[in-house]
Amino acid sequence: MNFPIQGTITAERGRITSYIPHNGGITIITERDTHHYPNGWLYPGFTDTHAHIFGLGARLNGIALYHCKSAEECIDILLSASPTNDSWYVGMGWNQELWNIPEFPNKKILDKYFPNNPVYLSRADGHAAWVNSAALAIANIHSYPTNPHGGSISIDEDGNPTGILIDNAMDLVKKYIPSFSDAEIQKRILSATKQCAAWGLTEVHDMDVHPRYLPFFREMAEAGTLPIRVISYVSAQNDEWDTENLLPAVGEFLQVAGIKFYADGALGSRGAAVLEQYFDAQTHGLFLIDAETLYQKAKSGLDSGWQIATHAIGDAANRMVLDVYEQLRNEGYKKEDYILRIEHAQIVHPSDYARFNLLGVFAAVQPIHCISDATMAEQRLAERCSYSYPYNSLLKNGTIIGGGSDFPIESGNSIVGLDAFIRRIPFNGSNSWQSHEKISRREALRAYTTHAHYLSGNEYRRGLLDTKFDADFTVLDTNILECAEETIADAQILATYTAGVRRFSNQLL
């Protein structure tokens, strides 16, 4: 690893052409400008290997409930808002684990204030929805409903829906929500990508992209208005890529690279599929797809040139996905030629650690989930926390991991992610959680830079400060390798460059 550095670096036509080391900060010379950062340290541009750009745009421009401490606070925000999709109130971000009474909410309070307008509010993790009676009526969900495969409709003692929909049950209502206008889509994409640049990101692997949004990304990339590079992984659970006749496409700022599947749900809604039932509930979670179906869909995708990314949170889900990937490898889809990824890998049984490297499976992980979920994970998993968020264990077994955030669920600030990898101190905590899984500063930086690009097949041109590599830079005021560990979280992002053009600066230089 040849970073961070100080000195003078030159870029032409979006590529690095020379570097002269010296003390006294960083000077960046391009065809357009020369910028000097007297206290700066230069890193390859940080990459978030798992995030949701349109979701971030919705959080920035829509009804956001992330900081609410009760159902009543959610209602207050809704009452101050206007319908977002025609007559619908569509919001996101509630998390009952942050409430005074950490229980799922009920439709009754929504019905009291919104008896006529349909309301659809997705949980912070995106794997549960809280809806009112008007929304349930539109979806024709009544007493004693039938659960869809991989989903659950919560009911009360009388068999009536409570207003909570888990995983695939969410789609029963979601499909009736009117689409956003073209102008609103463009607005949300632009605001989200600008925020990414402010977080020090030069590239984002955008997960579960709806085909409808791809033309807007493509138009912005061609017009030069995308401030970051976007690697798109298209929704595929319901064969969206196939029904829309999509194929992979390569571009400088937009690469349509992969397709995305869901093996299970999330830990917060107890939808993650686990080998042993939850410590705090009599359930093993949910599989959102079975092994044979995932195998057939992934095989079809590989044959069409797609990279494969599969969401797996629980240890049962991770094992199932690894089994499917092993079958594909054994049938000739060699790791040298075909990219297979597991997204999250939050709970991995120790007997499966070595399989990631053996099978050439990359792990896209989000360290901020570790420090955000710690208390909740202990409630759900008890002693299984010892092999949860197992970053060091995966690394010791040779796995290449890519760092990310899963924004908008969490902050996409790359500094927060680095600190979480290195220290593993939960929010509002003071001690490392499951400290045996901390990773070194070098490995943390690799996860956001050099190694991140293995996950998309671009390691040959990005992730190093070397001649002929893309001029994608993140400038910090701190040498992460040498500063006091407790000060890592205080590092400031001075500037972000993509293709040799400054996309963000926090100072007038």
Buried (B, 14 or more C-beta within 10 A) or exposed (E): BEBBBBBBBBBEEBBBBEBEEEEEBBBBBBEEEEBEBEBBBBBBBBBBBBBBBBBBBBBBBBBBBBEBEBBEBBBEBBEEBEBBBEEBBBBBBBBBBBBEEEEBBBBEBBBEBBEEBBBBBBBBBBBBBBBBBBBBEBBEBEEEBEBBEBBBBBBEEEEBBBBBBBBBBBBBBBEBBEEBEEEBBBBBBBBBBBBBBBBBBBBBBBBBBEBBBBEBBBBBBEEEBBBBBBBBBBBBBEEBBBEBEBEBEEBBBBBBBBBBBBBBBBBBBBBBBBBEEBBEEEEBBBBBBEBEBBBEBBBBBBEEEBBBBBBBBBBBBBBBBBBBBBBBBEEEBEBEEBBBBBBBBBBBBEEBBBBBBBBBBBBBBBBBBBBBBBBBBBBBBEEBBEBBBBBBBBBEBEBBBBBBBBBBBBBBBBBBBBBBBBBBBBEEEEEBBBEEBBBEBEBBBBBBBBBBBBBBBBBEBBBBBEEEBBBBBBBBBBBBBEBEEEEBBEBBBBBBBBBBBBBBBEEEB
